[in-house]
């Protein structure tokens, strides 16, 4: 009897299993079709959203100097085979502007260096830089733009900075270090007074301590807190440990350095990590910007630093005097992304300066005017500049409680340049926001 029941059970399984298998296959096929349809709908909606945010097509608007056939939401690395992969930079979630509420950095008035390596070919060393070792231009997967990869020990500097800087200037740049650098790699920025090329290459030697200079060295660690060393000819060498803004896990950072006569302030992203009131002698000008990389295991472990978006600007931003007395203030401190009308969080310091003048002068009304460079079509740039001016207005209302009735907006696109559109620096100066007293 047991044998008969076993045979009957096996026969029943043979009859039902194919039906169940067919049902599972059918369900999977149907789900795959649904997923593909959902993906197509999401993609179409995202494209529409990207277009609606500025009112112009991402393919035609190229305000920040990017190729007209490159869509704004596609990283540059995804469009070329020359892509550097081993960075392992954690994907950064864009910070809200309120995250920068203590960020009081205000860029200098006139840009004199804007280095995005756009004029150099992938795989080359930048034409207007110098080194005695080696480095090359790369794209980074998932990160827009071009970067200078430093994967050898050496000193690297732009040759086109060859005159004394005033006692008020600002430096901003992006730094990435891949995970292979943890606990062994060092990256130095030096603002110094050098009389010749040999002095720049003698950057780390002891005989340079007496030369007017400010140096800062970043050391990514395997913990969640990196470290840095800093020095000047007046204060000697100092060390700061416990820097969560740059380490092997959080390995991408925006560096902002502000010299204001004797005072030097250093920011990593939104955090002020150094504020040195007597770091430099105000009477001693600096004339060189020099970078250095040091890693004894570069070759064996594949460590590399990547630098990009370097901007040096001179002159103090005299917001109050220019807006109240001269009736016009221009800022380069509100740096919109490519084809974007979203006010970036690092603009907080510049917005705060303007808001304070408005808050202290209750009867003051201003017109906010956006300007672009000449890349892209004139019509699209005008539309984009209007959207950007409106975004600045909304940021002042939302974050600083400025009454909307005191703010008007307009956009001039590329029609009123203040510098040449034939150079990278000129284009950077033309991308600006103006405040006109009404």
C-alpha positions in Angstrom: 0.0 0.0 0.0 2.8 2.4 0.9 4.4 1.6 -2.5 1.2 2.5 -4.3 0.8 5.8 -2.5 4.5 6.7 -3.2 4.0 6.0 -7.0 0.8 8.1 -7.0 2.5 11.0 -5.3 5.4 11.0 -7.8 2.9 11.0 -10.7 1.1 14.0 -9.3 4.3 15.9 -8.8 5.3 15.3 -12.4 2.0 16.7 -13.6 2.0 19.8 -11.4 5.7 20.9 -11.5 5.7 21.9 -15.2 2.6 24.0 -14.6 4.3 25.8 -11.7 7.5 26.2 -13.6 5.5 27.8 -16.5 3.8 30.1 -14.1 7.1 31.3 -12.6 8.6 31.9 -16.1 5.5 33.8 -17.1 5.6 36.0 -13.9 9.3 36.8 -14.4 8.8 37.8 -18.0 5.9 40.0 -17.1 7.9 41.6 -14.2 10.8 42.3 -16.5 8.5 44.1 -19.0 7.0 46.1 -16.2 10.5 47.1 -14.9 11.6 48.1 -18.4 8.5 50.3 -18.8 9.0 51.9 -15.4 12.7 52.5 -16.2 11.7 54.2 -19.5 9.1 56.3 -17.8 11.5 57.4 -15.0 14.2 58.2 -17.6 11.8 60.3 -19.7 10.5 62.1 -16.6 14.1 62.8 -15.4 14.9 64.3 -18.8 11.9 66.5 -18.7 12.8 67.6 -15.1 16.3 68.5 -16.2 15.0 70.5 -19.1 12.2 72.2 -17.0 14.7 73.3 -14.3 16.3 75.8 -16.6 13.8 76.1 -19.4 16.5 75.1 -21.9 17.8 71.9 -23.3 20.9 70.4 -21.6 22.3 69.6 -24.9 22.6 73.2 -26.2 23.4 75.1 -23.1 27.2 75.1 -22.3 27.7 78.1 -19.9 30.6 76.5 -18.0 32.6 75.7 -21.1 31.5 72.1 -21.6 30.9 70.6 -25.1 27.5 71.4 -26.6 26.9 67.7 -27.3 27.5 66.6 -23.7 24.3 66.4 -21.5 24.6 68.1 -18.2 23.6 65.1 -16.1 26.2 62.7 -17.7 29.6 62.8 -16.0 32.5 63.6 -18.3 34.1 60.3 -17.4 31.2 58.4 -18.8 31.8 59.9 -22.3 35.4 58.9 -22.8 37.6 55.9 -22.7 40.3 57.8 -20.9 38.9 57.3 -17.5 40.7 56.8 -14.2 39.0 54.1 -12.1 40.8 53.5 -8.9 39.8 56.6 -7.0 37.0 54.9 -5.0 35.6 58.3 -4.0 32.5 57.9 -2.0 29.5 59.3 -3.8 28.8 62.7 -2.3 25.2 63.7 -1.5 24.9 67.4 -2.3 24.7 69.4 0.9 21.8 71.7 1.6 22.8 75.4 1.8 21.9 75.5 5.5 24.8 73.0 6.1 27.1 75.9 5.2 25.6 78.3 7.8 29.0 78.9 9.4 30.9 79.2 6.1 32.0 82.8 6.0 34.4 82.4 3.0 34.0 85.1 0.4 36.1 84.7 -2.9 38.3 87.5 -4.1 36.9 90.2 -6.5 38.8 89.3 -9.6 39.7 85.8 -10.8 43.3 85.6 -12.1 43.6 81.8 -12.3 40.8 79.4 -13.3 42.3 76.0 -14.0 40.0 73.2 -15.0 42.5 71.7 -17.5 39.8 72.0 -20.3 42.5 73.2 -22.7 44.7 70.1 -22.2 44.4 66.7 -23.7 43.7 63.6 -21.7 46.9 61.7 -20.9 49.1 64.9 -21.2 50.9 66.9 -18.6 49.3 70.5 -18.6 51.1 72.6 -21.2 51.4 75.7 -18.9 52.6 73.8 -15.8 56.0 72.6 -14.7 57.4 69.5 -12.9 60.5 67.4 -12.7 58.7 64.2 -12.2 55.4 63.4 -13.9 51.6 63.7 -13.9 48.7 63.4 -16.4 45.3 64.7 -17.1 42.5 62.2 -16.6 38.7 61.8 -16.3 37.3 60.2 -13.1 34.4 57.8 -13.4 31.3 59.4 -11.9 33.0 62.9 -11.5 32.6 65.7 -14.0 35.5 67.5 -15.6 39.2 66.9 -16.0 41.7 66.3 -13.2 45.5 66.3 -12.8 46.6 63.0 -11.4 49.6 63.0 -9.2 50.8 59.4 -8.9 54.5 60.2 -8.5 56.6 62.0 -5.9 57.2 65.5 -7.1 56.5 69.2 -7.2 54.0 70.7 -9.6 53.0 74.3 -10.3 51.4 76.6 -12.9 54.0 78.7 -14.6 51.5 81.5 -15.5 51.5 82.9 -11.9 54.6 85.0 -12.0 53.8 88.3 -10.2 53.3 89.3 -6.7 49.9 88.7 -5.2 48.2 91.4 -3.1 47.8 91.0 0.6 44.1 90.0 0.0 43.5 86.9 -2.1 41.6 83.6 -2.1 42.4 80.1 -3.4 39.8 77.4 -4.0 40.4 73.9 -5.3 39.1 70.3 -5.2 41.2 67.4 -3.9 40.6 63.7 -4.2 42.9 60.9 -2.8 42.3 57.3 -3.6 42.1 54.7 -0.8 45.6 53.4 -1.6 47.0 56.6 0.0 45.8 55.8 3.5 48.5 56.4 6.1 51.3 56.9 3.6 50.4 59.7 1.2 50.9 63.5 1.7 49.7 66.4 -0.4 51.1 69.9 0.1 49.8 73.3 -1.0 52.4 76.1 -0.8 51.8 79.8 -1.3 55.2 81.2 -1.2 57.7 83.9 -2.3 60.2 82.4 -4.7 62.8 84.1 -6.9 63.4 81.3 -9.4 62.4 77.8 -10.5 64.9 76.1 -8.2 63.3 77.7 -5.1 59.9 76.3 -6.1 61.4 72.8 -6.6 63.2 73.1 -3.2 59.8 73.3 -1.7 60.3 70.9 1.1 63.9 71.7 2.0 64.9 73.2 5.3 66.5 76.3 3.7 63.0 77.4 2.6 61.7 77.9 6.1 62.9 81.5 6.2 61.2 82.4 2.9 57.8 84.1 3.2 55.4 81.2 2.8 52.3 79.4 4.0 52.2 75.6 3.6 49.5 73.1 4.4 49.9 69.3 4.0 47.1 66.8 4.0 47.5 63.2 5.2 44.6 60.9 4.6 44.4 58.1 7.2 42.5 54.8 7.3 40.4 56.1 10.3 37.5 58.5 10.0 39.8 61.4 11.0 42.7 62.6 8.8 45.5 64.9 9.8 47.2 67.9 8.5 50.5 69.9 9.0 50.8 73.6 8.4 53.5 76.1 8.7 54.7 79.6 7.8 57.9 81.5 8.1 56.5 83.3 11.2 54.8 80.5 13.2 57.0 77.5 12.3 55.6 74.0 11.8 52.4 72.9 13.5 50.3 69.7 13.4 46.5 69.2 13.6 45.0 65.7 14.0 41.4 64.8 13.9 40.2 66.2 10.5 37.1 64.3 9.5 36.6 66.3 6.3 39.4 64.4 4.5 40.5 60.8 5.1 40.5 57.5 3.2 36.7 57.1 3.5 35.7 60.8 3.0 38.3 61.3 0.3 37.0 64.2 -1.7 37.1 67.8 -0.4 36.8 71.4 -1.4 39.7 73.4 0.0 39.4 77.2 0.5 42.3 79.3 1.6 41.9 83.0 2.4 44.8 85.4 3.0 43.8 88.7 4.4 47.0 90.6 5.2 48.5 88.8 8.2 45.6 86.5 8.7 45.2 83.1 7.0 42.0 81.0 7.1 41.6 77.5 5.8 38.3 75.7 5.1 37.6 72.1 4.2 34.1 72.0 2.6 32.0 74.0 5.0 34.3 73.7 8.1 36.8 76.3 9.1 39.8 74.2 10.2 42.4 77.0 10.7 42.1 80.7 11.5 45.6 82.1 12.1 45.6 85.8 12.9 49.4 86.2 12.6 50.5 83.6 10.1 52.2 86.0 7.6 53.9 89.4 7.5 51.5 91.7 5.7 54.4 93.5 4.1 55.8 90.4 2.4 54.1 89.5 -0.8 53.7 85.9 -2.1 54.2 85.2 -5.8 54.0 81.4 -6.3 51.4 78.6 -6.0 53.1 75.2 -5.7 51.8 71.7 -5.1 53.8 68.7 -3.9 52.9 65.0 -3.6 54.8 62.6 -1.4 54.1 58.8 -1.2 56.9 56.2 -0.8 54.6 53.5 -2.2 53.0 55.2 -5.2 54.2 52.6 -7.7 53.6 49.6 -5.5 50.2 50.4 -4.2 48.7 52.6 -7.0 48.2 55.7 -4.8 47.3 58.9 -6.4 46.0 62.4 -5.6 43.8 64.3 -8.1 43.4 68.1 -8.2 41.0 70.2 -10.2 38.8 73.3 -10.3 41.6 75.6 -9.1 40.6 79.2 -8.8 42.8 82.1 -7.4 41.1 85.4 -7.0 42.5 88.7 -5.8 41.1 91.7 -3.9 38.7 91.9 -1.0 35.0 91.8 -1.7 34.0 95.3 -0.6 30.3 94.6 -0.6 29.1 97.4 1.6 31.0 100.3 0.0 30.4 99.2 -3.6 26.7 98.5 -3.1 25.9 101.6 -1.0 28.3 104.2 -2.4 28.9 103.0 -5.9 25.5 101.5 -6.4 26.7 98.2 -7.9 28.4 95.0 -6.5 29.6 92.1 -8.5 30.3 88.6 -7.1 32.0 85.5 -8.5 31.2 83.7 -5.3 28.0 82.2 -6.5 29.3 79.5 -8.8 26.5 77.6 -10.5 27.0 74.1 -11.9 26.9 73.4 -15.6 23.4 74.2 -16.9 22.2 74.6 -13.4 20.1 77.3 -11.7 20.5 75.7 -8.2 22.4 78.0 -5.8 25.3 75.8 -4.6 25.9 75.6 -0.8 29.5 77.0 -0.9 27.8 80.3 -2.0 26.6 80.8 1.5 29.4 83.2 2.5 28.8 85.5 -0.5 25.0 85.5 0.0 25.5 86.3 3.7 27.7 89.3 2.9 24.9 90.7 0.6 22.2 89.8 3.1 23.9 91.7 5.9 24.0 94.9 3.9 20.3 94.5 3.1 19.4 93.8 6.7 21.3 96.8 8.0 19.8 99.1 5.4 16.1 98.5 5.5 15.2 100.9 2.7 17.7 99.4 0.2 16.3 97.7 -2.8 18.4 95.9 -5.5 18.1 94.3 -8.9 19.8 90.9 -9.2 21.3 90.3 -12.6 22.7 87.0 -13.9 25.5 86.8 -16.5 27.1 83.9 -18.4 30.0 83.4 -20.7 29.6 83.0 -24.5 29.5 79.2 -24.7 26.1 78.0 -26.0 23.4 79.9 -27.7 22.6 83.5 -26.8 19.0 82.8 -26.3 19.6 79.8 -24.0 22.2 81.7 -22.0 19.8 84.6 -21.4 17.1 82.2 -20.2 19.6 80.5 -17.9 20.9 83.8 -16.5 17.3 84.9 -15.6 16.7 81.6 -13.8 19.9 82.0 -11.9 19.0 85.5 -10.8 15.6 84.3 -9.6 17.3 81.5 -7.7 19.6 84.0 -5.9 16.5 86.0 -4.9 14.8 82.9 -3.5 17.9 82.0 -1.5 18.0 85.5 0.1 14.4 85.2 1.0 14.5 81.7 2.3 17.8 81.7 4.2 18.1 85.4 5.3 14.4 86.5 5.5 14.9 89.4 3.0 11.5 90.8 1.9 10.7 89.8 -1.7 9.5 93.3 -2.5 13.1 94.6 -2.1 14.4 92.3 -4.8 14.0 92.4 -8.6 15.7 90.1 -11.0 17.0 90.0 -14.6 19.4 88.1 -16.8 21.7 89.4 -19.5 23.2 86.0 -20.6 26.4 86.6 -22.5 25.6 90.1 -23.8 27.6 92.1 -21.3 31.1 90.5 -20.8 33.6 92.2 -18.5 36.5 90.0 -19.8 37.5 88.1 -22.9 35.5 85.0 -23.8 38.6 83.6 -25.5 40.3 82.4 -22.4 39.3 80.1 -19.5 40.0 82.9 -16.9 38.0 85.4 -19.0 35.0 83.2 -19.1 35.2 82.6 -15.4 35.1 86.3 -14.8 32.1 86.7 -17.1 30.1 84.2 -15.2 28.9 86.4 -12.4 26.0 87.8 -10.4 25.5 91.6 -10.1 23.5 93.5 -7.5 22.4 97.0 -8.7 21.0 99.5 -6.2 17.5 100.8 -7.1 
